[in-house]
Amino acid sequence: MESYCRGVGAGSGVGPGSQRVTCPYCGSPNPVGELLCYACRAPLVEVQPIACPRCGFLNVPEAEICQNCSTAL
């Protein structure tokens, strides 16, 4: 996805400080890496993205391969 976005002159929204995870309990957005929701203090471990070891792309937690470079996660 990142390479496609660069190819068409657009950003993917992936970058330091731009990623958010949504609390599965209250729906509040939280920065990637936070362990607890700012609003309700629920754990956010299950919704954290998985960084690709090859390209660093942040993938959805249930991804088995990187959406950017197809490396196995």
C-alpha positions as CSV (number, residue, x, y, z in Angstrom):
1,M,0.0,0.0,0.0
2,E,2.7,2.4,0.9
3,S,4.5,1.9,-2.4
4,Y,1.2,2.4,-4.3
5,C,0.5,5.6,-2.4
6,R,4.0,7.0,-3.2
7,G,3.5,6.0,-6.9
8,V,0.3,8.1,-7.2
9,G,1.7,11.0,-5.2
10,A,-0.3,10.4,-2.0
11,G,0.5,9.6,1.5
12,S,-0.8,6.5,3.3
13,G,-1.2,8.2,6.7
14,V,1.4,5.9,8.1
15,G,4.2,7.6,10.0
16,P,5.3,8.6,13.5
17,G,2.5,10.1,15.5
18,S,-0.2,9.6,12.7
19,Q,-1.3,6.1,13.7
20,R,-4.1,5.6,16.1
21,V,-5.7,2.5,17.6
22,T,-9.3,2.4,18.6
23,C,-10.3,1.1,22.0
24,P,-12.5,-2.0,21.6
25,Y,-14.4,-1.1,24.8
26,C,-15.2,2.6,24.5
27,G,-14.2,3.5,20.9
28,S,-11.8,6.3,21.8
29,P,-8.7,6.8,19.6
30,N,-5.3,6.3,21.2
31,P,-1.7,6.6,19.9
32,V,-0.1,3.4,18.7
33,G,2.0,1.9,21.5
34,E,-0.2,2.9,24.4
35,L,-1.0,0.0,26.7
36,L,-4.1,1.4,28.2
37,C,-7.0,3.5,26.8
38,Y,-6.7,7.2,27.7
39,A,-10.5,7.4,28.2
40,C,-11.5,4.2,30.0
41,R,-8.1,2.6,31.0
42,A,-9.0,-0.7,29.2
43,P,-6.0,-2.7,27.8
44,L,-5.1,-2.0,24.2
45,V,-2.6,-4.9,23.7
46,E,-5.0,-6.8,21.4
47,V,-5.5,-3.9,19.0
48,Q,-1.8,-2.8,18.5
49,P,-0.5,-3.0,14.9
50,I,2.3,-5.3,14.0
51,A,5.4,-3.7,12.5
52,C,6.9,-5.5,9.5
53,P,10.4,-6.6,10.3
54,R,11.5,-5.9,6.7
55,C,9.9,-2.5,5.8
56,G,8.5,-1.3,9.1
57,F,4.9,-0.9,7.8
58,L,2.3,-1.0,10.5
59,N,-0.1,-3.9,9.8
60,V,-3.5,-4.7,11.4
61,P,-3.1,-7.1,14.4
62,E,-4.5,-10.1,12.6
63,A,-2.3,-9.8,9.5
64,E,-0.2,-12.8,8.6
65,I,1.8,-11.0,5.9
66,C,2.8,-7.4,5.5
67,Q,0.3,-5.4,3.4
68,N,3.2,-3.4,2.0
69,C,5.9,-5.9,1.1
70,S,4.3,-9.3,1.6
71,T,6.9,-10.4,4.2
72,A,5.5,-13.1,6.6
73,L,4.7,-11.6,10.0
